[in-house]
Amino acid sequence: MSHVKVEIKVLPGNEDIGIPKKMTDLASGFDLCAAVKEPVTLAPGGRALIPAGFALAMPENLEAQVRPRSGLAYKKGITTLNSPGTIDADYRGEIGVILINHGEESFTVERGDRVAQIVFQWVPHIQLTEVRTLTETTRGEGGFGHTGV
């Protein structure tokens, strides 16, 4: 299996956070840690942009997706608001995680807490071609709930 090179730059003042890490050998995602300067408390229903302390440079046919951590979502009701959050190959700014508290209690994010994960995906080059009609399928225009609840 070939490896894909993704450059990562730890931003000044975040050397203690380091780079994302996989928690198991076969994990798909790299855990993202909070690079907050001070603790951030999310009240129930509250949201905040949590910095991750690094920036990326990816090949043009790659994207990074910021996704929730399942344990944090299940146990505390903490998830990412725009999930997955897309990081485009040409973005060079600090990676951030929009967290939201769907739980019933306040949740405090401390520096170094694992708050989300980042997964890398290939992005094909797509050429959209405008047409007057589309090929027909059995499903047709059947949309939301068309096969039942």
KEGU-397021 format. One record per residue (C-alpha): residue number from 0; z, y, x negated. Coordinates in nm, 2 decimals. Layout:
// KEGU-397021
+-----+--------+--------+--------+
|   i |      z |      y |      x |
+-----+--------+--------+--------+
| NUM |      Z |      Y |      X |
...
+-----+--------+--------+--------+
***
This chain:
// KEGU-397021
+-----+--------+--------+--------+
|   i |      z |      y |      x |
+-----+--------+--------+--------+
|   0 |   0.00 |   0.00 |   0.00 |
|   1 |  -0.09 |   0.34 |  -0.14 |
|   2 |   0.15 |   0.63 |  -0.16 |
|   3 |   0.08 |   0.98 |  -0.03 |
|   4 |   0.21 |   1.27 |  -0.24 |
|   5 |   0.40 |   1.53 |  -0.05 |
|   6 |   0.55 |   1.81 |  -0.26 |
|   7 |   0.89 |   1.93 |  -0.17 |
|   8 |   1.07 |   2.24 |  -0.29 |
|   9 |   1.45 |   2.27 |  -0.25 |
|  10 |   1.51 |   2.64 |  -0.17 |
|  11 |   1.75 |   2.84 |  -0.38 |
|  12 |   2.12 |   2.79 |  -0.28 |
|  13 |   2.05 |   2.45 |  -0.13 |
|  14 |   2.07 |   2.23 |  -0.43 |
|  15 |   2.38 |   2.06 |  -0.28 |
|  16 |   2.17 |   1.96 |   0.02 |
|  17 |   1.89 |   1.80 |  -0.18 |
|  18 |   1.58 |   1.64 |  -0.04 |
|  19 |   1.56 |   1.43 |   0.28 |
|  20 |   1.64 |   1.06 |   0.23 |
|  21 |   1.56 |   0.74 |   0.41 |
|  22 |   1.88 |   0.56 |   0.51 |
|  23 |   1.72 |   0.21 |   0.49 |
|  24 |   1.42 |   0.07 |   0.30 |
|  25 |   1.21 |   0.02 |   0.61 |
|  26 |   1.31 |   0.34 |   0.80 |
|  27 |   1.01 |   0.55 |   0.93 |
|  28 |   1.20 |   0.88 |   0.90 |
|  29 |   1.37 |   1.08 |   0.63 |
|  30 |   1.70 |   1.23 |   0.75 |
|  31 |   1.72 |   1.60 |   0.75 |
|  32 |   2.05 |   1.77 |   0.66 |
|  33 |   2.18 |   2.10 |   0.78 |
|  34 |   2.16 |   2.38 |   0.53 |
|  35 |   2.37 |   2.62 |   0.73 |
|  36 |   2.57 |   2.87 |   0.54 |
|  37 |   2.86 |   2.86 |   0.80 |
|  38 |   2.93 |   2.60 |   1.07 |
|  39 |   2.72 |   2.65 |   1.39 |
|  40 |   2.88 |   2.55 |   1.72 |
|  41 |   2.66 |   2.45 |   2.01 |
|  42 |   2.82 |   2.48 |   2.35 |
|  43 |   2.70 |   2.25 |   2.62 |
|  44 |   2.34 |   2.37 |   2.69 |
|  45 |   2.34 |   2.58 |   2.37 |
|  46 |   2.06 |   2.57 |   2.11 |
|  47 |   2.02 |   2.69 |   1.76 |
|  48 |   1.77 |   2.69 |   1.48 |
|  49 |   1.92 |   2.49 |   1.19 |
|  50 |   1.77 |   2.54 |   0.84 |
|  51 |   1.70 |   2.23 |   0.63 |
|  52 |   1.69 |   2.40 |   0.30 |
|  53 |   1.35 |   2.30 |   0.17 |
|  54 |   0.97 |   2.36 |   0.21 |
|  55 |   0.68 |   2.12 |   0.19 |
|  56 |   0.32 |   2.11 |   0.07 |
|  57 |   0.13 |   1.82 |   0.24 |
|  58 |  -0.23 |   1.71 |   0.21 |
|  59 |  -0.46 |   1.86 |   0.48 |
|  60 |  -0.48 |   1.53 |   0.68 |
|  61 |  -0.11 |   1.50 |   0.72 |
|  62 |   0.15 |   1.65 |   0.95 |
|  63 |   0.53 |   1.62 |   0.96 |
|  64 |   0.72 |   1.56 |   1.28 |
|  65 |   1.08 |   1.66 |   1.33 |
|  66 |   1.25 |   1.42 |   1.56 |
|  67 |   1.60 |   1.35 |   1.69 |
|  68 |   1.84 |   1.11 |   1.53 |
|  69 |   1.90 |   0.84 |   1.79 |
|  70 |   2.27 |   0.80 |   1.72 |
|  71 |   2.34 |   1.17 |   1.75 |
|  72 |   2.15 |   1.19 |   2.07 |
|  73 |   2.32 |   0.88 |   2.22 |
|  74 |   2.67 |   0.95 |   2.11 |
|  75 |   2.69 |   1.33 |   2.13 |
|  76 |   2.39 |   1.44 |   2.35 |
|  77 |   2.25 |   1.64 |   2.05 |
|  78 |   1.87 |   1.63 |   2.02 |
|  79 |   1.57 |   1.84 |   1.91 |
|  80 |   1.44 |   2.08 |   2.16 |
|  81 |   1.07 |   2.06 |   2.09 |
|  82 |   1.03 |   1.70 |   2.01 |
|  83 |   0.85 |   1.61 |   1.81 |
|  84 |   0.84 |   1.95 |   1.63 |
|  85 |   0.51 |   1.97 |   1.44 |
|  86 |   0.49 |   2.10 |   1.08 |
|  87 |   0.13 |   2.17 |   0.99 |
|  88 |  -0.01 |   2.10 |   0.65 |
|  89 |  -0.07 |   2.47 |   0.57 |
|  90 |   0.29 |   2.58 |   0.65 |
|  91 |   0.49 |   2.66 |   0.34 |
|  92 |   0.81 |   2.81 |   0.49 |
|  93 |   1.15 |   2.66 |   0.53 |
|  94 |   1.17 |   2.36 |   0.75 |
|  95 |   1.40 |   2.42 |   1.05 |
|  96 |   1.53 |   2.20 |   1.33 |
|  97 |   1.58 |   2.34 |   1.68 |
|  98 |   1.89 |   2.15 |   1.81 |
|  99 |   2.01 |   2.15 |   2.17 |
| 100 |   2.34 |   2.02 |   2.31 |
| 101 |   2.28 |   1.81 |   2.62 |
| 102 |   2.64 |   1.68 |   2.59 |
| 103 |   2.95 |   1.78 |   2.79 |
| 104 |   3.15 |   1.91 |   2.49 |
| 105 |   3.08 |   2.17 |   2.22 |
| 106 |   2.93 |   2.03 |   1.90 |
| 107 |   2.97 |   2.18 |   1.55 |
| 108 |   2.70 |   2.15 |   1.28 |
| 109 |   2.85 |   2.16 |   0.94 |
| 110 |   2.67 |   2.21 |   0.61 |
| 111 |   2.52 |   1.87 |   0.50 |
| 112 |   2.54 |   1.70 |   0.84 |
| 113 |   2.24 |   1.48 |   0.91 |
| 114 |   2.09 |   1.65 |   1.22 |
| 115 |   1.73 |   1.52 |   1.26 |
| 116 |   1.46 |   1.31 |   1.09 |
| 117 |   1.12 |   1.39 |   0.96 |
| 118 |   0.83 |   1.14 |   1.00 |
| 119 |   0.49 |   1.19 |   0.84 |
| 120 |   0.17 |   1.11 |   1.04 |
| 121 |  -0.20 |   1.11 |   0.96 |
| 122 |  -0.41 |   1.37 |   1.15 |
| 123 |  -0.78 |   1.28 |   1.20 |
| 124 |  -1.04 |   1.55 |   1.18 |
| 125 |  -1.14 |   1.61 |   1.54 |
| 126 |  -1.46 |   1.77 |   1.66 |
| 127 |  -1.43 |   1.88 |   2.02 |
| 128 |  -1.77 |   1.85 |   2.20 |
| 129 |  -1.81 |   2.03 |   2.53 |
| 130 |  -1.99 |   1.82 |   2.80 |
| 131 |  -2.07 |   1.86 |   3.17 |
| 132 |  -1.94 |   1.52 |   3.28 |
| 133 |  -1.71 |   1.26 |   3.13 |
| 134 |  -1.75 |   0.89 |   3.12 |
| 135 |  -1.59 |   0.72 |   3.41 |
| 136 |  -1.29 |   0.48 |   3.40 |
| 137 |  -1.11 |   0.26 |   3.65 |
| 138 |  -0.81 |   0.50 |   3.63 |
| 139 |  -1.02 |   0.81 |   3.68 |
| 140 |  -0.80 |   1.12 |   3.75 |
| 141 |  -0.49 |   0.92 |   3.83 |
| 142 |  -0.21 |   1.11 |   3.66 |
| 143 |   0.17 |   1.14 |   3.68 |
| 144 |   0.31 |   0.84 |   3.86 |
| 145 |  -0.02 |   0.70 |   3.97 |
| 146 |   0.09 |   0.34 |   3.90 |
| 147 |   0.43 |   0.38 |   4.08 |
| 148 |   0.77 |   0.52 |   3.98 |
+-----+--------+--------+--------+
***
